[in-house]
Amino acid sequence: MREHWGSKLGFVMAAAGSAVGLGNIWKFPYLTGSKGGAAFVIIYLLAVIILGLPIMIAELVIGRHTERNPVGAFKSMVGGTPWVLVGYLGVISGFLILSFYSVVGGWTIGYIVKGLTGMLSNLNTPDVAAREFREFTANPLSSLIYHLLFMASCMYIVFGGVKGGIEKWNKVLMPLLFAILLVLIGRGFFSGGMEKGLSFYLTPDFSKITTDTIIAALGQAFFSLSLGMGAMITYGSYLSRSERILTAAFWIVFLDTAVALLAGFAVFPSVFAMELSPAEGPGLVFHVVPAVFARMPGGQFFAVLFFFLLFLAAVTSGVSLLEVVCAYFIDEKGWSRHRAVIIMGTIIALLGVPSALSFGCLSHVKMLGGTFFDFIDKLTSNYMLPLGGFFIAICLGWKYGLEKTIHELDPDTKILSIKELWAFIIKFISPFVLFVVFISLVWADLVAFVQRLFA
Ligand code: TRP
């Protein structure tokens, strides 16, 4: 019999642990900062509600229906057809995402170490903090070591299996994460930048919306919710029949979105208090947070706490990425869990090496206008995940048939219309919206590519 989650709370915590990660606390603030502030936030929220929630439900439905990893799930639903490639696309996405995710996860370990050795207390202006971040990420040796340490942490947890490893850790770590975040917001509100920060964050300027904003917001919605590659198919496959998918999906989406929005509240007041540009890019939280805390009594403690929080969030997400890849080899290839974790963990770690060096010795190597790290990030978030979500919706809605799976949604639900609404969205709305956005993305990137060719 397939291993199941120990409890309903355990499942929601583990799935929320997958969703809540660097995407919420590191990526969401810097994308919001560089892609249009409140206008970006609104499009992101729309994407979460119109596309994220229905596809979250769809992935959980597929997972519990088939009780398989993404490849196995498509094999059991539409085996022998090219649709199985959607499952492989998911496993490959997991591979690629974890390879660069682990580099940023490594940075959080580095900052915990810096905090514990008292080195963060010198970073009392954003300029100094930014220089420190640049030097830290450019150093090949420490980047690699911390990247490997992060991978090792994920491997250790996935080793323990579903109930003993993933669930046990998430149940403790998730509530702790919430608590620490609330403390941090409290500090940010007294930083003096509250008014400007909130106006940037909450008052939309719609003239800032471009194709780029829309694509980034859509990719971020998928990335943050762990959608489009079958992570939720895999987690749903361990879900027992007695649990309600709709309720679980609402909770996961709510918790993930809440943490992202809270992270914005924690970051933007301080950004404006220190007269920083919100468009600093991937270094944003690493510049702002140490500088805020260095000026505060007891700040060292809070700084370490913050990076510890970020590390926890990142590990529980990294674990879900690794679990997808391993579940494929365990289910489909008959590997033991230990073998899958060791071999795949090692290969992903190696694939992460060029990403880890992208801020130092490989920073001049450009692929499609960005570093190797940027390339993998963009390829997965903007292309592979929305494409995966598109195929998941089409396959479930048109190929396999919703009537075969709709019973997975709470059989005794009083509000029948929610079921029907979901079916309608998955069949007609999600694929259509994703198709339109995807075509404009391909077009925009193609134009940029041709322009570079002739520049
Ligand atoms: N959602 C995680 C975050 O926000 C990252 C992540 C974990 C992910 N599993 C995923 C992203 C699967 C896409 C697909 O940090």
Boltz pocket constraint, residues with backbone or C-beta under 6 A from the ligand:
constraints:
  - pocket:
      binder: B
      contacts: [[A, 18], [A, 19], [A, 20], [A, 21], [A, 22], [A, 23], [A, 24], [A, 97], [A, 222], [A, 223], [A, 224], [A, 225], [A, 226], [A, 227], [A, 228], [A, 229], [A, 231], [A, 313], [A, 317], [A, 318], [A, 320], [A, 321], [A, 385]]
      max_distance: 6.0
